[in-house]
């Protein structure tokens, strides 16, 4: 897994809590923040409204297919992509019929 350095600001109380947690769990601050972010994202990914919003981003072509896969899983993403393909073909057919 590749990593990327990021810089962001945290409220001082969160930083203190992260440092205390790191000391108690014998991890470093980065590991604690990564673990917390992974847990937050896992919680979001199981939230149905969040998943629907991500699908809407894909349907609006605001995110790529691989991003959709990363968030909702390959099986669900494939079903969404297949549905989108059917809808797109239907729109093209409707446009052709309108031109007749």
Beta strands, then each sheet from edge to edge (+ up, - down):
end
